[in-house]
Amino acid sequence: MLFQFNIQGAFLCADVDSDIFLKLPPGYEPGPGKTAKLRKQLYGLKQAPMAFHALIEKWMLKYGFK
């Protein structure tokens, strides 16, 4: 039974379904031309609400919600 849900951190649970790359922050220099690839959603991404909805819908159907 689900009693509590952290909605503030919910968007961070969904996987990224497309390739999204970031520039590395200043001070982190592993080599020329290096970037960071996102594996999970971040706040502010346009895709975050839709990815979270797909994740929670899949979870709810798995556990018998309709």
C-alpha positions in Angstrom: 0.0 0.0 0.0 1.3 3.4 -0.9 1.1 5.9 2.0 3.4 8.7 0.9 5.0 10.0 -2.4 7.8 12.6 -2.8 6.4 14.6 -5.6 9.2 17.2 -5.5 11.8 14.6 -6.4 9.5 12.7 -8.7 10.8 14.1 -12.0 14.3 13.0 -11.2 13.3 9.3 -11.2 12.4 9.0 -14.9 15.0 7.9 -17.5 15.9 10.1 -20.4 14.5 8.7 -23.6 16.7 10.7 -26.0 20.3 11.8 -26.1 20.8 15.0 -24.0 24.4 16.3 -23.6 25.7 19.0 -21.3 28.9 21.0 -21.2 31.0 20.1 -18.2 31.1 22.8 -15.4 34.2 25.0 -15.0 36.9 23.3 -13.1 36.2 19.8 -14.4 38.5 19.3 -17.4 38.8 15.6 -18.3 39.9 16.4 -21.9 39.1 18.4 -25.0 35.6 17.9 -26.5 34.3 16.0 -23.5 30.6 16.3 -22.5 28.3 14.8 -20.0 25.3 12.6 -21.1 22.2 12.7 -19.0 20.8 9.3 -17.8 18.0 10.7 -15.6 15.7 13.7 -16.0 16.5 17.1 -14.6 14.2 19.9 -13.4 13.4 22.3 -16.2 13.7 19.9 -19.1 10.7 20.1 -21.4 10.6 16.2 -21.5 10.5 15.8 -17.7 6.7 15.9 -17.1 5.9 13.6 -20.0 8.7 11.1 -18.9 7.5 11.1 -15.3 3.9 10.6 -16.5 4.9 7.5 -18.5 6.9 6.1 -15.6 4.1 6.5 -13.0 1.5 5.2 -15.5 3.6 2.1 -16.1 4.0 1.6 -12.4 0.3 2.0 -11.6 -0.8 -0.4 -14.3 1.8 -2.9 -13.1 0.3 -2.8 -9.6 -3.3 -3.1 -10.7 -4.5 0.5 -10.8 -6.8 1.4 -13.7 
